[in-house]
């Protein structure tokens, strides 16, 4: 139907444009779409050709910024390598576009550019000075200069960095055993996990015990299916939506905290340096093989990768491989040969795989 569907009680609202977009992107869907200016207001298409009938938006002429926004809809990575744009009237005159970006106070202390060029307020400049002075007071000027010159904190939150510095400098011995985070299971890491979580209080959205339980359960992210993981998480009231929200949060925040603790610990401790890179890798990839995690960003779900891995159809557990080489390899193998010996692949999996292959073949 070409009519929009709308339920005004807030439970469901599908506009005509949303329905058209879904049909427009289907293989057997619409060949073309005619739209008003809504094309530049949140409607996300992957059109091969864009025809701009008029250089006006209502009665006013479109400006250069809007024009560039419109023509940016032509062509899309992994959909159409080249996009063509046609305008049937004169395009607007080119103008310079200047964006004003506010810099959050919590990132002021880690800015790596000359802050004199950022037009900061006196209050913001004072916060930068105060942050550096406090950090130097905690870890010493020599360590501060070394970190600034040779390493880089992963966290973008200066409050979190100061919390770590206070904890490490004030009670270095309490971080003994942190290398256990390199373990693939984390069964004996509750104490360290709680210490890391407390460095960013109020950031996790759940009770700490639930976050710790979630972290320990997702260490089985590759060996268990999603239903099995959700069964394990059920007693902690963590459903599918919460699973993916927590996964994103934990993978970024925990990997950043671990990387920064490693820097501070090694600078403050007189013992041999520790290496937490295995833990950083595990957390940042949600305890999935790095290749599986990267391919998921290209549209290949981990559930399908797991099925193919179990059948021996493809080795997703390879380390230190270039993602572009893997994409070329998958393209050469083809979806039919890839799935020929995998009995677990169903029709829906094939639909997803075909969509994935359509993307990498056009890319």
C-alpha positions in Angstrom: 0.0 0.0 0.0 1.2 3.5 -0.7 -0.6 4.9 2.3 1.3 5.6 5.5 0.5 3.6 8.6 0.2 5.5 11.8 -1.0 4.8 15.3 -1.0 8.0 17.3 -0.8 6.4 20.8 3.0 6.3 20.5 3.4 2.5 20.2 3.7 2.5 16.4 4.3 5.1 13.8 5.5 4.4 10.3 5.5 7.3 7.9 5.1 7.0 4.2 8.7 8.0 3.7 9.9 5.2 6.1 7.9 2.6 4.2 9.2 3.8 0.9 12.8 3.7 2.0 12.5 0.1 3.1 10.9 -0.8 -0.3 13.5 1.3 -2.1 16.4 -0.7 -0.6 14.9 -4.2 -1.3 16.2 -6.0 -4.4 12.7 -6.4 -5.8 11.4 -3.1 -4.3 10.9 0.3 -5.9 13.2 1.4 -8.7 12.9 5.1 -7.9 11.6 7.3 -5.1 10.2 10.8 -5.4 10.6 12.9 -2.2 10.2 16.4 -0.9 12.9 18.0 1.2 12.5 15.2 3.7 15.3 13.5 1.7 17.8 15.6 3.7 16.1 15.4 7.0 17.0 12.0 8.4 15.9 9.8 5.5 18.8 7.5 4.9 18.9 6.2 1.3 21.6 4.5 -0.8 20.6 5.8 -4.2 22.7 5.3 -7.3 21.3 8.4 -9.0 19.9 11.6 -7.5 17.9 14.0 -9.6 17.3 17.5 -8.1 14.3 18.9 -9.9 14.5 22.4 -8.4 17.1 24.5 -6.5 14.4 25.6 -4.1 13.1 24.3 -0.8 9.6 25.7 -0.7 9.8 29.3 -1.7 13.4 29.9 -0.6 16.5 28.7 -2.6 18.5 26.0 -1.1 21.9 27.0 0.2 25.3 25.3 -0.5 25.2 23.3 2.7 21.8 21.8 2.0 22.8 21.1 -1.6 25.9 19.2 -0.6 23.7 17.3 1.9 21.4 16.2 -0.9 24.0 15.2 -3.4 25.7 13.2 -0.7 22.8 10.7 -1.0 24.2 9.6 -4.4 26.4 6.5 -4.1 27.1 4.5 -0.9 29.9 2.3 0.2 29.1 -1.4 -0.4 25.9 -0.4 -2.3 26.8 1.8 -5.3 30.5 2.5 -5.9 29.7 5.6 -8.0 26.7 7.9 -7.6 25.5 10.4 -10.2 23.8 13.6 -9.3 21.7 15.7 -11.8 20.3 19.2 -11.0 17.9 20.7 -13.5 18.6 24.3 -12.4 21.7 26.2 -11.4 23.3 24.9 -8.2 23.7 27.4 -5.4 26.8 29.5 -5.1 29.5 27.8 -3.1 30.1 29.1 0.3 32.3 28.3 3.2 30.7 26.4 6.1 31.9 26.9 9.6 30.7 24.7 12.4 31.0 25.7 16.1 31.8 22.7 18.3 31.5 23.0 22.0 34.3 21.1 23.8 33.1 19.2 26.9 34.9 20.1 30.0 35.7 16.5 30.8 38.0 16.2 27.8 39.9 19.5 28.2 42.8 18.0 29.9 43.6 15.4 27.2 43.5 17.8 24.2 46.6 17.2 22.1 46.5 20.4 20.1 47.6 23.9 21.0 44.6 25.0 23.2 45.4 28.7 22.5 43.8 28.2 19.1 40.6 26.8 20.5 39.1 30.0 21.8 38.5 28.5 25.2 37.0 30.4 28.1 39.1 31.5 31.1 37.3 28.9 33.2 38.2 26.1 30.7 41.8 27.2 30.6 41.9 27.1 34.4 40.4 23.6 34.4 43.2 22.4 32.1 45.9 23.9 34.3 44.2 22.4 37.4 43.9 19.0 35.8 47.6 18.9 34.9 48.7 20.1 38.2 46.6 17.5 40.1 47.8 14.7 37.8 51.5 15.8 38.3 50.9 15.9 42.0 49.6 12.3 41.9 52.1 10.6 39.6 55.1 13.0 39.5 56.3 15.4 36.9 58.7 12.8 35.3 56.0 10.3 34.8 53.6 12.9 33.6 56.0 14.1 31.0 56.8 10.5 29.9 53.2 9.7 29.4 52.5 12.9 27.5 55.5 12.3 25.2 55.4 8.6 24.7 51.9 7.2 25.4 48.3 8.2 25.2 45.4 7.6 27.6 42.6 5.7 26.0 39.9 7.4 28.2 38.6 10.7 27.1 37.4 11.5 30.6 39.8 13.5 32.7 37.8 12.7 35.9 38.3 9.0 35.2 42.0 9.5 34.6 42.4 11.3 37.9 40.4 8.6 39.7 42.7 6.0 38.3 45.8 8.0 39.2 44.6 8.5 42.8 43.8 4.8 43.2 47.1 3.6 41.7 49.3 6.1 43.5 47.4 5.8 46.8 47.2 2.0 46.9 49.4 0.4 44.2 49.5 -3.0 46.0 45.7 -3.3 45.6 46.2 -3.7 41.9 48.4 -6.8 42.3 46.9 -9.7 40.3 45.5 -7.4 37.6 47.2 -9.6 35.0 44.5 -12.2 35.7 42.4 -10.0 33.4 44.3 -11.6 30.5 42.6 -14.9 31.4 39.9 -16.0 28.8 37.4 -16.8 31.6 37.8 -14.1 34.4 36.4 -16.6 36.9 38.8 -15.3 39.6 38.7 -11.6 38.7 35.8 -10.3 40.7 37.9 -8.0 42.9 39.7 -6.4 40.0 36.5 -6.0 38.0 34.8 -4.2 40.9 37.8 -1.9 41.3 37.6 -1.0 37.6 33.9 -0.4 37.6 34.1 1.8 40.7 36.5 4.1 38.8 33.5 5.4 36.8 30.6 5.3 39.2 27.1 5.8 37.7 28.3 5.0 34.3 27.1 1.4 33.9 23.3 1.6 34.3 23.1 -1.5 36.4 24.1 -2.7 39.9 27.8 -3.5 39.9 27.2 -7.2 40.7 25.1 -7.5 37.5 27.8 -5.8 35.4 30.4 -8.2 36.8 28.2 -11.1 36.1 27.6 -9.9 32.6 31.3 -9.5 31.9 32.0 -13.0 33.1 29.2 -14.5 31.0 30.2 -12.8 27.8 33.6 -14.4 28.0 31.6 -17.3 26.5 30.5 -15.0 23.6 32.1 -17.2 21.0 31.5 -20.6 22.5 27.9 -20.2 23.4 24.8 -19.3 21.3 22.8 -16.2 22.0 19.9 -18.1 23.5 22.4 -19.9 25.8 23.9 -16.6 26.9 20.5 -15.0 27.5 19.5 -18.1 29.6 22.6 -17.5 31.7 21.8 -13.8 32.0 18.1 -14.3 32.8 18.6 -14.5 36.6 20.2 -11.0 36.4 17.2 -9.6 34.5 19.4 -8.8 31.4 17.4 -9.2 28.2 18.5 -9.0 24.5 18.3 -5.2 24.3 20.2 -4.8 27.5 22.8 -7.4 26.3 23.8 -5.4 23.3 23.8 -2.1 25.2 26.0 -3.5 27.9 28.2 -5.2 25.4 29.0 -1.9 23.6 29.5 -0.1 26.9 31.7 -2.8 28.5 33.8 -3.3 25.4 34.7 0.4 25.1 34.8 1.5 28.7 36.5 -1.6 30.2 39.1 -1.8 27.5 39.9 1.9 28.0 40.2 1.6 31.7 42.4 -1.5 31.5 44.7 0.2 29.0 45.1 3.3 31.1 45.6 1.4 34.3 48.5 -0.5 32.6 50.1 2.8 31.7 49.8 4.2 35.3 50.8 1.0 37.0 53.9 0.5 34.9 55.0 4.1 35.6 54.3 4.0 39.3 55.5 0.4 40.1 59.1 -0.5 40.6 58.4 -4.1 39.7 58.6 -5.6 36.2 56.2 -4.0 33.7 52.9 -5.8 33.1 51.3 -6.4 29.7 47.5 -6.2 29.6 47.2 -6.1 25.8 45.5 -9.6 25.8 42.8 -8.2 28.2 42.4 -5.0 26.2 41.9 -7.1 23.0 39.5 -9.4 24.6 37.3 -6.7 26.0 37.4 -4.4 23.0 36.2 -7.4 20.8 33.6 -8.5 23.3 35.5 -11.8 23.8 34.9 -12.6 20.1 37.7 -13.5 17.7 38.8 -10.1 16.3 38.0 -11.2 12.8 34.4 -12.1 13.8 34.0 -8.7 15.5 35.3 -6.8 12.4 33.2 -8.8 10.0 30.1 -8.0 12.1 30.7 -4.4 11.3 30.5 -5.3 7.6 27.2 -7.1 8.1 28.1 -10.7 8.9 26.5 -11.6 12.3 28.5 -13.6 14.8 25.8 -16.3 14.9 26.4 -17.1 11.2 30.2 -16.9 11.6 29.9 -19.4 14.5 27.9 -21.9 12.4 30.4 -21.6 9.5 33.3 -22.0 11.9 31.8 -25.2 13.5 31.3 -26.7 10.1 34.9 -26.0 9.0 33.7 -23.9 6.1 35.9 -20.9 7.1 38.5 -20.1 9.7 37.3 -17.1 11.6 39.7 -17.6 14.5 42.8 -16.5 12.5 44.8 -13.8 14.2 46.6 -10.8 12.8 44.9 -10.8 9.4 44.0 -7.8 7.3 40.2 -7.4 7.1 40.4 -6.4 3.4 42.3 -9.6 2.6 39.6 -11.6 4.3 36.8 -9.8 2.5 38.5 -10.6 -0.8 38.9 -14.2 0.2 35.3 -14.5 1.1 34.3 -12.9 -2.2 36.5 -15.4 -4.1 34.9 -18.3 -2.2 31.4 -17.1 -2.8 28.3 -17.8 -0.8 27.4 -21.1 -2.3 30.8 -22.7 -1.7 31.0 -21.1 1.7 27.7 -22.7 2.9 27.9 -26.0 0.9 29.0 -28.1 3.9 27.2 -26.2 6.7 23.9 -27.9 7.5 23.1 -25.3 10.2 22.6 -22.5 7.7 18.9 -21.8 7.2 16.9 -19.7 4.7 17.1 -16.6 6.8 20.9 -17.0 7.3 21.2 -17.2 3.5 19.2 -14.0 3.1 21.6 -12.3 5.5 24.7 -13.8 3.8 23.4 -12.7 0.3 23.0 -9.2 1.6 26.5 -9.3 3.1 27.9 -10.5 -0.1 26.1 -7.9 -2.1 27.8 -5.3 0.0 31.4 -6.7 -0.2 31.2 -7.5 -3.9 30.1 -3.9 -4.7 32.7 -2.5 -2.3 
